[in-house]
Amino acid sequence: MVSPPEPVTLPRLTQQPVRAYAGSVRFRSLRKRRPGQPQPQAQGGMEVGQQAGANGVAGGPRSTYSCRFLVIRLPEQTTDICVYVNVPFDEYEERGDEAGLAAEEALATALLAKIVELFEVKDWGLFG
């Protein structure tokens, strides 16, 4: 966890009791093969780049992401709204483009801040 969830105020949701939290995490996941990329050659029953994990399941090449998140809890509607903004690191790291990655991270932060600022429910009837 890069920054744990912190309470945020949604200025346009003041009529209903609302709790909202924002934070960020960094995670790794199996890398997807891009269109046109060759299939890795198998060696001993596993693809190139795979390693057996502690549970014996083969892994593979990993991608790193950062994720800004916002969770909006609407208790009277028994609903949670989750917003995620992911920034993939691979394309920037492959090019050695630290400035580009920093710009994407700043954009993700600004986008989530704008959602916090402008989020509103126009039709509460949507929740039944």
Phi, psi and chi 1 to 4 in degrees:
 res  aa     phi    psi   chi1   chi2   chi3   chi4
   1 MET       -  125.3 -179.5  141.6  -39.8      -
   2 VAL   -80.8  -49.1  175.4      -      -      -
   3 SER  -138.5  124.5   65.6      -      -      -
   4 PRO   -66.4  159.4   19.8  -26.1      -      -
   5 PRO   -58.7  131.3  -17.1   25.9      -      -
   6 GLU  -121.1  144.6  -64.7  -76.9  -26.3      -
   7 PRO   -63.2  139.3  -16.8   26.7      -      -
   8 VAL  -128.3  154.8  -65.5      -      -      -
   9 THR  -102.3  130.8  -59.8      -      -      -
  10 LEU   -99.1  102.7  -59.4  170.0      -      -
  11 PRO   -62.0  -21.4   14.4  -21.8      -      -
  12 ARG   -95.5    1.7  -64.0 -174.5  179.9 -153.4
  13 LEU  -119.0   76.1  -71.7 -177.5      -      -
  14 THR  -110.4  -14.0   56.1      -      -      -
  15 GLN   -77.4  -32.2  -45.0   85.9  -39.6      -
  16 GLN  -108.4  152.1  -59.8  -90.8  -23.3      -
  17 PRO   -69.3  120.0   17.7  -22.5      -      -
  18 VAL  -133.6  137.5  172.8      -      -      -
  19 ARG  -118.9  136.3  -65.3 -173.2  -46.2  -97.3
  20 ALA  -137.3  146.2      -      -      -      -
  21 TYR  -137.9  141.1  -55.4   90.0      -      -
  22 ALA  -130.5  148.9      -      -      -      -
  23 GLY  -167.3 -171.5      -      -      -      -
  24 SER  -148.7  149.8   64.7      -      -      -
  25 VAL  -134.3  161.6  -63.9      -      -      -
  26 ARG  -122.9  134.9 -176.5  163.7  -64.9  152.7
  27 PHE  -143.8  165.1   63.0   93.3      -      -
  28 ARG  -122.4  142.9  -65.3  178.6   56.2   79.9
  29 SER  -141.7  165.7   67.4      -      -      -
  30 LEU   -58.8  134.9  -73.8  175.3      -      -
  31 ARG   -76.4  132.4 -176.6  177.3  -68.3 -179.1
  32 LYS   -82.7  143.8  -68.0 -177.5  179.6  175.5
  33 ARG   -77.1  127.2 -166.2  166.1   49.1   90.3
  34 ARG   -80.0  151.3  -64.6 -177.5  177.5  137.6
  35 PRO   -54.8  135.4  -22.1   30.7      -      -
  36 GLY    86.8  -10.0      -      -      -      -
  37 GLN   -78.4  136.3 -120.4 -179.0   -2.7      -
  38 PRO   -67.9  148.2   23.2  -30.0      -      -
  39 GLN   -69.9  130.1 -179.8   72.4   25.3      -
  40 PRO   -59.7  146.5  -19.5   29.8      -      -
  41 GLN   -78.0  135.5  -62.3  -63.2  -46.3      -
  42 ALA   -74.8  142.2      -      -      -      -
  43 GLN  -136.7  114.5  -65.5  179.0  -15.0      -
  44 GLY    62.4   34.6      -      -      -      -
  45 GLY    88.2   -2.8      -      -      -      -
  46 MET  -127.5  152.8  -66.0 -158.8  -58.1      -
  47 GLU   -73.1  156.8  -69.3 -178.1   -1.6      -
  48 VAL   -58.1  135.7  172.1      -      -      -
  49 GLY    91.7  -10.7      -      -      -      -
  50 GLN   -84.1  148.1  -74.4 -174.9  -35.5      -
  51 GLN  -136.3  143.0  -61.3  174.7    6.4      -
  52 ALA   -74.5  131.0      -      -      -      -
  53 GLY   -81.8 -177.0      -      -      -      -
  54 ALA   -60.8  -28.8      -      -      -      -
  55 ASN   -90.9    6.9   61.3    1.2      -      -
  56 GLY    83.4   -0.8      -      -      -      -
  57 VAL   -87.1  134.5  176.4      -      -      -
  58 ALA   -68.6  141.3      -      -      -      -
  59 GLY  -100.5 -140.6      -      -      -      -
  60 GLY   175.4 -175.1      -      -      -      -
  61 PRO   -57.4  141.3  -19.0   28.6      -      -
  62 ARG  -112.0  149.5  -57.6  -80.6  176.6  169.4
  63 SER  -114.2  146.8  -66.5      -      -      -
  64 THR  -107.7  139.2  -57.8      -      -      -
  65 TYR  -135.9  153.2  -60.2   85.9      -      -
  66 SER  -110.5  151.2   68.3      -      -      -
  67 CYS  -136.4  118.9  175.0      -      -      -
  68 ARG   -89.5  137.6  -58.0  -38.2 -173.8  -96.0
  69 PHE  -135.6  153.8   62.7   88.6      -      -
  70 LEU  -136.5  126.9  171.2   66.2      -      -
  71 VAL  -117.2  122.4  177.3      -      -      -
  72 ILE  -110.5  118.6  -57.2  167.6      -      -
  73 ARG  -101.8  122.4  -52.7 -146.2   71.8 -172.7
  74 LEU  -113.0   85.0  -56.2  171.9      -      -
  75 PRO   -61.7  -37.2    9.2  -14.3      -      -
  76 GLU   -68.0  -22.9  -71.6 -172.1   13.2      -
  77 GLN  -100.2    2.1  -70.8   70.9   33.4      -
  78 THR    45.3   50.5   62.0      -      -      -
  79 THR  -136.8  141.8  -62.1      -      -      -
  80 ASP  -116.8  138.3  -68.0  -20.1      -      -
  81 ILE  -113.7  126.1  -61.8  170.4      -      -
  82 CYS  -115.4  131.0  -58.2      -      -      -
  83 VAL  -121.3  129.9  178.6      -      -      -
  84 TYR  -125.1  137.5  -59.2   96.2      -      -
  85 VAL  -125.0  110.5 -179.3      -      -      -
  86 ASN   -99.1  142.4  -68.1  -33.2      -      -
  87 VAL  -121.6  113.4  175.8      -      -      -
  88 PRO   -78.6  134.7   26.5  -30.0      -      -
  89 PHE   -86.8  -30.0  -75.8   29.0      -      -
  90 ASP   -50.7  -53.4  -67.6   -7.7      -      -
  91 GLU   -62.2  -31.2   60.8 -171.5   84.1      -
  92 TYR   -79.2  -40.4  -61.2   99.4      -      -
  93 GLU   -66.5  -38.4  -70.6  175.7  -18.4      -
  94 GLU   -62.5  -33.3  -71.8  167.9    3.7      -
  95 ARG   -90.3   -7.1  -66.8 -169.2  -48.2 -113.1
  96 GLY    67.3   32.1      -      -      -      -
  97 ASP   -99.1   75.6 -174.5    2.4      -      -
  98 GLU   -64.7  -36.7  -70.5 -179.1   28.2      -
  99 ALA   -66.4  -39.3      -      -      -      -
 100 GLY   -65.0  -40.9      -      -      -      -
 101 LEU   -65.3  -42.8  179.4   56.8      -      -
 102 ALA   -62.0  -38.4      -      -      -      -
 103 ALA   -65.5  -40.8      -      -      -      -
 104 GLU   -65.3  -39.6  -75.1  -64.3  -51.6      -
 105 GLU   -63.3  -42.8  -66.8  -86.4   16.9      -
 106 ALA   -64.9  -39.6      -      -      -      -
 107 LEU   -62.9  -42.9  178.8   62.4      -      -
 108 ALA   -62.1  -42.6      -      -      -      -
 109 THR   -63.3  -44.5  -60.5      -      -      -
 110 ALA   -65.6  -39.3      -      -      -      -
 111 LEU   -62.9  -45.7  177.4   60.1      -      -
 112 LEU   -65.0  -38.9 -159.8   66.0      -      -
 113 ALA   -62.2  -38.1      -      -      -      -
 114 LYS   -68.2  -38.0 -169.2   55.2  109.3  173.7
 115 ILE   -63.3  -43.4  -68.2  169.2      -      -
 116 VAL   -59.1  -43.3  166.3      -      -      -
 117 GLU   -65.8  -40.4  175.3 -170.3  -21.0      -
 118 LEU  -105.1   -8.6  -62.0  176.6      -      -
 119 PHE   -62.3  130.5 -172.8   88.4      -      -
 120 GLU  -151.5  159.2   64.9 -178.6  -52.6      -
 121 VAL  -105.0  117.7  175.7      -      -      -
 122 LYS   -86.2  -26.0  -62.3 -150.0 -179.3 -123.3
 123 ASP  -137.2   95.3 -178.0   -0.2      -      -
 124 TRP   -65.8  -17.1  -71.7   95.9      -      -
 125 GLY   -65.3  -16.6      -      -      -      -
 126 LEU   -61.7  -21.5  -67.3  171.4      -      -
 127 PHE   -92.2    7.7  -62.4  101.0      -      -
 128 GLY    88.5      -      -      -      -      -
